[in-house]
């Protein structure tokens, strides 16, 4: 069922990008002369999206993620505009700048009915090369999707960056690649003061 959902989502959301734009010296993380793109787009992106989902499935429950080096944020992150949330991010900064579908920089969790947390989405984070929110000539893409940004740092020490969210375990009415999920709510008292 997950594979069918991913196939439908990828077919609807993955724009066609010439193969030359997704290979060569600009295809991976690190310093580049132009925009950074993920390994594949179009129908081939489905393979990468499915691989990301299957490899991340081992983190469905929070203890497996923390054991693998993902550090939980103690706060739930709500949309400042009030249209939902991303939940509780768990960052593994070893994967900052990763464009590997199986190595997201963050795993996003929500509280379930029993008070435990369950995996709902993945997030890739790539630092902006020049640190300026006014320029975006180094915008990366993955799964045929351009990252959102540049985004100013949201907490102390975070640099200007780009981000891509993929809602694989919780349907998002705003879209598979939307930043916030309107159906996810932070419980009172769980957001950053």
Backbone torsions as a table, in degrees:
resi	resn	phi	psi	omega
1	UNK	NA	-42.5	178.0
2	UNK	-59.2	-42.4	-178.7
3	UNK	-64.8	-39.8	178.3
4	UNK	-65.3	-41.8	177.8
5	UNK	-62.6	-42.2	179.2
6	UNK	-66.0	-38.8	179.4
7	UNK	-62.5	-45.7	179.2
8	UNK	-63.8	-44.3	-179.5
9	UNK	-64.1	-43.9	-179.0
10	UNK	-65.4	-39.5	-179.8
11	UNK	-65.4	-34.8	-178.8
12	UNK	-82.2	-26.9	-170.8
13	UNK	-110.5	-14.7	-174.3
14	UNK	-89.9	109.4	177.2
15	UNK	-73.9	155.8	177.2
16	UNK	-76.7	128.7	177.7
17	UNK	-128.6	133.8	-179.6
18	UNK	-55.5	144.2	-179.0
19	UNK	-57.1	-33.1	-179.1
20	UNK	-63.1	-24.9	-179.0
21	UNK	-80.1	-10.8	-176.6
22	UNK	-118.3	18.1	177.5
23	UNK	-143.1	176.0	178.1
24	UNK	89.0	-160.4	-171.2
25	UNK	-67.2	-15.4	-177.1
26	UNK	-101.0	11.6	-172.2
27	UNK	-84.5	-18.0	-175.8
28	UNK	-120.8	178.9	-179.8
29	UNK	-72.5	165.8	178.5
30	UNK	110.0	-174.5	-177.8
31	UNK	-69.8	136.3	-177.8
32	UNK	-140.6	161.3	177.3
33	UNK	-89.2	-14.7	-177.7
34	UNK	-144.8	-166.9	-178.2
35	UNK	-59.9	145.4	178.5
36	UNK	-98.1	136.1	179.9
37	UNK	-131.4	156.3	178.4
38	UNK	-75.1	179.8	-172.3
39	UNK	-67.2	-37.1	-175.1
40	UNK	-146.4	160.3	178.1
41	UNK	-136.5	178.7	179.6
42	UNK	62.7	-145.5	-178.4
43	UNK	-58.5	-31.8	179.6
44	UNK	-66.3	-23.4	177.9
45	UNK	-63.7	-28.0	178.1
46	UNK	-59.2	-39.9	178.7
47	UNK	-61.0	-46.4	179.7
48	UNK	-66.2	-40.5	179.8
49	UNK	-64.6	-42.1	177.8
50	UNK	-65.0	-41.6	178.6
51	UNK	-61.8	-41.6	178.3
52	UNK	-62.1	-42.4	-179.5
53	UNK	-64.9	-47.5	-177.1
54	UNK	-67.7	-40.8	-179.4
55	UNK	-71.2	-28.5	180.0
56	UNK	-85.4	-11.6	-179.0
57	UNK	-58.3	-26.8	-179.7
58	UNK	-65.7	-14.2	179.7
59	UNK	-100.4	20.4	-178.4
60	UNK	-56.0	-33.9	175.8
61	UNK	-109.6	143.3	-173.3
62	UNK	-55.1	-41.5	-177.8
63	UNK	-57.5	-34.9	178.4
64	UNK	-67.1	-36.0	179.3
65	UNK	-68.4	-45.2	-179.4
66	UNK	-66.2	-35.3	177.5
67	UNK	-65.6	-25.6	-179.2
68	UNK	-93.3	8.1	175.3
69	UNK	98.8	5.7	175.0
70	UNK	-85.7	119.1	-175.1
71	UNK	-94.3	122.3	-177.4
72	UNK	-74.9	140.6	168.3
73	UNK	-83.5	136.0	-176.5
74	UNK	-78.2	-6.5	-178.6
75	UNK	-110.7	145.6	171.9
76	UNK	-81.0	138.1	-178.0
77	UNK	-101.9	114.0	179.5
78	UNK	-97.9	154.6	174.6
79	UNK	-68.7	123.0	179.1
80	UNK	-58.1	-25.5	178.5
81	UNK	-81.7	-3.6	177.0
82	UNK	83.9	13.6	-176.9
83	UNK	-102.2	48.9	177.1
84	UNK	107.8	-151.8	-174.6
85	UNK	-160.6	174.2	169.2
86	UNK	-106.7	-13.4	-178.8
87	UNK	92.8	-151.5	-178.2
88	UNK	-97.3	108.8	178.1
89	UNK	-76.4	143.9	173.5
90	UNK	-124.0	110.9	-174.0
91	UNK	-97.9	140.7	166.8
92	UNK	-121.4	97.2	-172.9
93	UNK	-68.2	-9.2	172.1
94	UNK	-64.5	-21.5	-179.6
95	UNK	-102.1	8.8	170.6
96	UNK	-58.6	141.2	-178.9
97	UNK	72.9	7.9	178.0
98	UNK	-76.5	135.4	169.3
99	UNK	-115.2	19.3	176.9
100	UNK	-84.1	122.1	-179.4
101	UNK	-55.5	-28.8	-178.0
102	UNK	-89.7	2.1	-177.4
103	UNK	-131.2	69.0	176.4
104	UNK	-69.8	150.1	178.3
105	UNK	-74.2	-25.2	-178.2
106	UNK	-141.9	145.9	171.0
107	UNK	-110.4	137.3	-176.8
108	UNK	-113.5	129.1	-176.0
109	UNK	-120.8	155.6	170.0
110	UNK	-127.9	156.6	176.3
111	UNK	-70.9	134.9	174.5
112	UNK	-97.1	-179.4	-175.0
113	UNK	-63.3	-23.2	-178.2
114	UNK	-93.2	4.5	179.3
115	UNK	88.4	1.5	174.6
116	UNK	-94.3	170.3	179.1
117	UNK	-109.7	141.7	178.7
118	UNK	-125.0	146.2	-179.8
119	UNK	-67.8	132.3	178.7
120	UNK	-123.1	-27.4	-174.6
121	UNK	-157.8	167.5	176.4
122	UNK	-121.3	153.9	178.1
123	UNK	-139.1	132.8	172.9
124	UNK	-106.1	138.5	-178.2
125	UNK	-127.9	126.6	178.9
126	UNK	-126.2	127.5	-179.2
127	UNK	-71.2	140.7	176.3
128	UNK	-71.3	131.0	-173.5
129	UNK	-61.8	-44.3	-176.9
130	UNK	-97.7	-3.3	177.1
131	UNK	70.8	18.1	-178.5
132	UNK	-114.1	128.6	178.6
133	UNK	-73.5	-13.1	-178.2
134	UNK	-80.3	-16.5	-177.8
135	UNK	-118.4	148.0	-179.6
136	UNK	-142.4	31.7	-177.8
137	UNK	-73.4	-3.4	178.3
138	UNK	-116.7	23.6	-178.1
139	UNK	-60.3	123.3	177.4
140	UNK	-84.0	169.8	172.2
141	UNK	-144.3	156.4	179.2
142	UNK	-152.5	143.4	-177.1
143	UNK	58.4	27.6	-178.2
144	UNK	75.4	11.4	-177.6
145	UNK	-114.8	128.7	173.8
146	UNK	-71.0	142.8	176.6
147	UNK	-68.9	154.0	173.3
148	UNK	-80.5	147.7	177.3
149	UNK	130.3	-170.8	3.7
150	UNK	-66.6	143.2	-176.2
151	UNK	-114.9	129.9	175.8
152	UNK	-62.5	153.2	176.1
153	UNK	-56.0	140.4	-176.9
154	UNK	-103.4	-9.2	176.7
155	UNK	-145.6	164.3	-175.9
156	UNK	-55.3	127.6	178.5
157	UNK	92.0	-16.3	179.7
158	UNK	-78.8	132.9	-178.3
159	UNK	-88.4	170.4	171.8
160	UNK	-59.6	134.9	-172.4
161	UNK	-151.2	173.2	171.2
162	UNK	-114.2	153.2	179.7
163	UNK	-142.7	147.6	174.3
164	UNK	-133.6	124.6	177.3
165	UNK	-105.9	144.3	174.9
166	UNK	-134.6	116.8	-176.6
167	UNK	-90.8	90.4	-174.9
168	UNK	-94.1	-24.1	-174.8
169	UNK	-117.9	2.2	174.5
170	UNK	-142.2	118.0	179.0
171	UNK	-56.5	139.5	-179.7
172	UNK	-120.5	111.2	-179.9
173	UNK	-61.7	-19.5	178.2
174	UNK	-81.8	-11.6	178.0
175	UNK	125.5	153.6	-177.9
176	UNK	-56.9	-34.5	-175.6
177	UNK	-107.9	13.4	179.5
178	UNK	-69.1	151.4	179.6
179	UNK	-69.9	-51.6	-176.7
180	UNK	-107.3	150.1	177.9
181	UNK	-109.6	114.7	-178.5
182	UNK	-64.3	-17.7	178.5
183	UNK	-89.0	2.3	178.2
184	UNK	-109.2	129.7	-178.8
185	UNK	-124.4	141.3	172.7
186	UNK	-85.1	133.6	177.4
187	UNK	-66.4	150.2	178.3
188	UNK	-54.2	135.8	178.2
189	UNK	83.7	4.7	-177.9
190	UNK	-104.9	-4.1	-178.6
191	UNK	-93.0	159.0	-179.1
192	UNK	-61.2	130.3	-179.9
193	UNK	-65.5	NA	NA
